[in-house]
């Protein structure tokens, strides 16, 4: 009885009845109910039956199918699973193709795929900024498949103790990019950027190296003199910074501000919840000075951004205000003005603590929140904003000009 080569090319062409037709040695021609024909190889390995597709008849000839079946039988004889070897070859081919995909390529694709889900525009801008500053110089040009623990150490070690917060963000972002690359078949194996059970054995814990630092803030007694200097500065950055100070806003909220959020007539800025840290809409009363700043700003016909950046159709850079303050040589950062306001409200006014917290968009008690929703607390906050604007506009205290604290040079 013939065990191999039971079929012939002529017979294969004439077979139309649905079913499975053996050629011998585990090779079968499968005819479907739709009259399509394909080759399959059936075998057992370690007592487990397996079925491997070899391709459709219109692509794989009888002779080619027999050659493939013969190679499969050789593998089985050596204890190798043909299906697993096929998968391994495909993965290796994918990895070979991925050698042209650099870490920067993968990061760009990751950012593009995820930026729509990032509610804060500043957050989307921080990804390429931090990776560009700390990761790309070392691994940006390397194949994403070649990134290993040694490369991670080379990226993180120089900043791990000096800038622990930044280093932690960089590590997490690299880990996310490499996970993405693995899922897409651009690399294989464990993620060298993972912390638990890996980098935590190489680098010290953040709690051991982190120095608790608050955002450097200007003392409220110096704010008036600072505003005088600030108004001497030209450009959108200076106007954005003063607006940020007057509204007690976060810098990201300011640079993301749109004209559609502002009602000049009602002196109201409504920041939508998707741009707030709390995730809830925040109404901001605008003082007369804040309105004057807005009215003096340049506007673009095809843009809704309030504070226009250097690139057409784009808002101000998230670093613009910080760079401005560095140029003024002041020992403070933009975010620190929120602390300046809070200290002033607590020490120089009789406004309730909860009111100042609400002006900062901090969480408050349910009772106060209920009052806020009725609107009466908003009008009280309007008075607080006006008082703060007046204080900022008064550079003299007790007849003397208060000097601005400058940075101490080493």
C-alpha positions in Angstrom: 0.0 0.0 0.0 1.3 3.4 -1.0 2.0 5.6 2.1 3.4 8.7 0.3 2.5 10.7 -2.8 -1.0 9.3 -3.0 -2.2 12.4 -4.9 -1.2 13.7 -8.3 -1.4 17.2 -9.8 -4.2 16.1 -12.1 -6.2 14.5 -9.2 -5.7 17.6 -7.1 -7.1 19.8 -9.8 -10.2 17.6 -10.2 -11.1 17.3 -6.5 -14.1 19.5 -5.7 -16.0 17.6 -3.1 -15.6 19.1 0.3 -13.3 17.0 2.5 -9.8 16.1 3.5 -7.6 14.1 1.1 -4.4 12.5 2.2 -1.2 12.6 0.3 0.6 10.6 2.9 3.1 11.4 5.7 0.7 13.8 7.4 0.1 16.0 4.3 -3.5 16.7 3.4 -5.4 18.7 0.8 -8.4 20.4 2.5 -11.4 21.2 0.2 -13.8 23.6 1.8 -17.5 23.9 1.3 -16.8 26.9 -0.8 -14.6 24.8 -3.1 -11.4 26.5 -1.9 -8.3 24.2 -1.5 -5.5 24.5 1.0 -2.7 22.3 2.3 -2.4 21.1 5.9 0.1 19.1 7.8 -1.2 16.9 10.7 1.2 15.4 13.3 1.6 14.5 16.9 4.3 15.8 19.3 4.6 14.4 22.8 1.2 12.8 22.4 -0.5 16.1 21.4 -2.2 16.3 18.0 -1.4 19.4 16.0 -2.5 21.0 12.7 -0.3 23.3 10.7 -1.5 25.2 7.6 0.9 25.2 4.7 -0.9 27.6 2.4 -3.6 27.7 -0.3 -3.3 25.6 -3.5 -3.3 28.6 -5.7 0.0 29.7 -4.0 1.6 26.4 -2.9 1.9 23.6 -5.4 1.7 19.9 -4.6 5.5 19.6 -5.0 6.1 22.5 -2.6 3.7 21.2 -0.1 5.5 17.8 -0.1 8.8 19.5 0.4 7.5 21.5 3.4 5.9 18.3 4.9 9.2 16.5 4.5 11.1 19.3 6.4 8.4 19.2 9.1 8.9 15.4 9.6 12.6 15.9 10.0 12.0 18.5 12.7 9.5 16.2 14.5 12.1 13.4 14.4 14.5 15.8 16.3 11.8 16.8 18.8 11.2 20.2 17.3 7.7 21.5 16.9 7.3 22.8 13.3 4.6 25.3 14.3 6.7 26.8 17.1 9.7 27.0 14.8 7.6 28.8 12.2 6.5 31.3 14.8 10.1 31.8 15.9 11.2 32.5 12.3 8.3 35.1 11.9 9.3 36.8 15.1 12.9 36.9 14.1 12.0 38.3 10.7 10.0 41.0 12.5 12.8 41.8 14.8 15.2 42.0 11.9 12.8 44.4 10.2 12.6 46.4 13.4 16.3 47.1 13.5 15.5 50.1 11.4 13.0 51.3 14.1 15.0 53.5 16.5 13.9 54.3 20.0 13.0 57.8 18.9 10.9 56.4 16.1 9.0 54.2 18.6 8.6 57.1 21.0 7.2 59.3 18.3 4.7 56.7 17.3 3.8 56.1 21.0 3.2 59.8 21.6 1.2 60.2 18.4 -1.0 57.2 19.4 -1.6 58.4 22.9 -1.7 62.2 22.8 -5.4 62.3 22.1 -6.1 60.7 25.4 -3.9 63.2 27.3 -6.3 66.0 28.5 -3.5 68.4 29.3 -1.7 69.9 26.3 1.3 70.6 28.5 1.5 66.9 29.4 1.7 66.0 25.7 4.5 68.5 25.3 6.5 67.2 28.3 6.9 63.7 26.7 9.1 64.8 23.7 10.8 67.4 25.9 11.9 65.1 28.7 12.8 62.2 26.3 14.6 64.7 24.1 16.7 66.1 26.9 17.6 62.9 28.8 16.9 59.8 26.6 17.4 60.6 22.9 21.1 61.8 23.3 22.0 58.3 24.5 19.5 55.8 23.0 17.4 57.8 20.5 19.4 56.6 17.5 19.6 53.0 18.7 17.4 50.2 17.5 14.5 49.8 19.9 15.2 46.1 19.9 18.8 46.7 21.2 17.9 48.7 24.3 19.2 46.8 27.4 19.8 47.4 31.1 23.2 48.8 30.4 21.7 51.5 28.2 19.1 52.3 30.9 21.8 52.7 33.5 23.7 55.0 31.1 20.5 57.2 30.7 19.4 57.3 34.3 22.6 57.2 36.4 23.7 60.8 35.7 20.3 62.3 36.8 19.0 59.8 39.3 20.4 61.5 42.4 20.5 65.0 41.0 17.0 65.2 39.5 15.1 62.2 41.0 11.6 63.5 40.1 12.7 64.0 36.5 14.6 60.8 36.3 11.6 58.8 37.6 9.4 60.3 34.9 12.0 59.6 32.2 12.3 56.0 33.4 8.5 55.5 33.3 8.2 57.0 29.8 11.0 54.8 28.4 9.3 51.8 30.0 6.0 52.7 28.3 7.6 53.2 24.9 9.5 49.8 25.2 6.2 48.1 26.3 4.6 49.5 23.2 7.4 48.4 21.0 7.2 44.9 22.4 3.5 44.6 21.7 4.1 45.8 18.2 6.8 43.2 17.6 9.7 45.6 17.4 11.5 44.0 20.3 11.2 40.9 22.6 12.1 39.9 26.1 11.8 41.7 29.4 11.5 45.4 29.6 14.9 46.8 30.8 13.2 50.0 32.1 10.9 48.3 34.6 11.5 49.3 38.2 10.2 46.5 40.4 12.5 43.4 40.5 15.0 45.0 38.0 16.2 48.6 38.2 15.4 48.7 41.9 18.3 46.3 42.3 20.6 48.8 40.5 19.5 52.3 41.5 18.6 53.6 45.0 15.0 54.2 45.9 13.7 57.7 45.2 12.8 58.1 48.8 16.5 57.7 49.6 17.7 60.4 47.3 14.7 62.8 46.9 15.1 66.1 48.6 11.7 67.6 49.4 11.6 70.9 47.5 8.7 73.3 47.2 8.2 75.5 44.2 10.4 78.6 44.9 8.0 81.4 45.8 8.4 85.2 46.0 7.5 86.7 49.4 4.2 88.6 49.0 5.9 91.8 50.2 8.0 91.7 47.0 5.2 91.1 44.5 4.5 94.8 43.8 8.1 95.6 42.9 8.3 92.4 40.8 5.1 93.5 38.9 6.8 96.8 38.1 9.8 95.0 36.6 7.5 92.5 34.8 5.6 95.3 33.1 8.8 96.6 31.6 9.2 93.4 29.7 7.8 93.2 26.2 6.2 90.2 24.7 3.4 87.6 25.3 5.4 85.7 27.9 5.4 88.7 30.3 1.7 89.3 29.8 0.9 85.6 30.3 3.0 85.5 33.6 1.2 88.6 35.0 -2.2 87.1 34.0 -1.1 83.8 35.7 -0.2 85.7 38.9 -3.5 87.7 39.0 -5.7 84.6 38.4 -3.7 82.3 40.7 -3.8 79.8 37.8 -1.4 77.0 37.0 0.9 77.7 34.1 -0.6 74.9 32.0 -4.1 76.4 32.5 -2.8 79.8 31.3 -1.0 78.6 28.2 -3.9 76.4 27.3 -6.4 79.3 27.6 -8.7 79.9 24.7 -10.8 83.0 23.8 -13.9 80.7 23.7 -13.4 80.2 27.5 -13.4 83.9 28.3 -16.3 86.2 28.7 -14.9 89.7 28.8 -18.2 91.3 29.5 -18.8 89.2 32.6 -15.1 89.3 33.5 -15.1 85.5 33.7 -12.7 82.8 32.6 -14.2 79.3 32.6 -11.6 76.6 32.5 -13.1 73.3 31.3 -12.6 70.2 33.5 -10.4 68.4 31.0 -7.7 71.0 31.6 -8.0 71.2 35.3 -5.9 69.0 37.7 -9.1 68.2 39.6 -10.9 67.2 36.4 -13.7 69.7 37.3 -14.7 73.0 35.6 -13.2 76.0 37.3 -14.6 79.5 37.1 -12.1 82.3 37.5 -13.1 85.9 38.2 -11.1 88.4 36.2 -9.9 91.6 37.8 -9.8 94.9 35.8 -6.0 94.5 35.3 -6.5 90.9 34.0 -9.1 92.2 31.5 -6.8 95.0 30.4 -4.1 92.4 29.7 -6.5 90.4 27.6 -7.7 93.4 25.6 -4.1 94.4 24.7 -3.1 90.9 23.4 -2.6 90.3 19.7 -5.1 87.9 18.1 -4.9 85.6 15.2 -8.0 85.2 13.0 -7.6 81.4 12.6 -6.6 80.7 16.2 -8.5 80.5 19.5 -5.4 80.6 21.7 -5.2 83.5 24.1 -1.5 83.6 24.5 0.0 83.0 21.1 3.4 81.3 20.8 6.2 81.7 18.4 4.8 79.1 16.0 1.8 79.9 13.9 -1.4 78.3 15.3 0.3 77.2 18.5 0.0 78.6 22.1 2.9 79.8 24.2 5.5 77.3 25.1 5.2 75.7 28.6 8.8 76.9 29.3 8.3 80.5 28.2 7.3 82.0 31.6 10.0 80.1 33.4 12.6 81.3 30.9 11.3 84.9 31.4 11.8 84.6 35.2 15.3 83.2 34.8 16.0 86.2 32.6 14.8 88.5 35.4 17.1 86.7 37.8 14.5 86.2 40.4 14.7 83.3 43.0 11.2 82.0 42.2 9.3 80.0 39.6 5.9 80.8 38.0 4.1 78.1 40.0 5.4 79.6 43.2 3.1 82.6 42.9 0.2 80.4 44.0 2.0 80.1 47.3 2.7 83.8 47.3 -1.0 84.5 46.9 -2.0 81.9 49.6 0.5 83.4 52.1 -0.8 87.0 51.4 -4.5 85.9 51.8 -3.8 84.2 55.1 -1.5 86.9 56.6 -2.8 90.2 55.1 -6.6 89.7 54.7 -9.7 88.6 56.5 -10.9 86.4 53.6 -11.8 82.8 54.8 -9.1 80.2 54.2 -11.6 78.1 52.1 -12.1 81.1 49.8 -8.4 81.2 49.0 -8.3 77.5 48.5 -11.1 77.7 46.0 -9.3 80.5 44.2 -6.4 78.0 43.8 -8.9 75.3 42.6 -8.0 73.1 45.6 -10.5 70.6 47.0 -12.8 72.1 49.7 -15.4 70.8 52.0 -18.8 69.6 50.7 -20.5 72.5 52.5 -18.4 75.1 50.9 -18.6 73.4 47.5 -22.4 73.5 47.7 -22.2 77.2 48.4 -19.9 77.6 45.4 -22.3 75.9 43.1 -25.0 78.4 44.1 -22.7 81.1 43.0 -22.4 83.3 46.1 -18.9 82.1 46.8 -17.9 83.1 43.3 -18.9 86.7 43.9 -16.8 86.6 47.1 -13.9 85.3 45.1 -14.3 88.1 42.7 -13.7 90.5 45.6 -10.7 88.5 46.7 -9.3 88.6 43.1 -9.8 92.4 43.0 -8.0 92.8 46.4 -5.1 90.6 45.2 -4.8 92.7 41.9 -4.7 95.9 43.9 -2.0 94.5 46.2 0.1 93.4 43.2 -0.3 96.9 41.7 1.2 98.6 44.8 5.0 98.4 44.8 5.5 100.4 48.0 5.0 99.3 51.5 5.3 101.8 54.4 6.8 104.4 52.1 9.7 102.2 51.1 10.2 100.2 48.0 10.7 96.5 48.8 13.6 95.1 46.9 13.1 91.9 45.0 15.0 88.9 46.2 17.6 87.9 43.6 19.2 84.5 43.1 22.4 84.0 45.1 25.2 83.2 42.8 27.6 80.5 44.0 
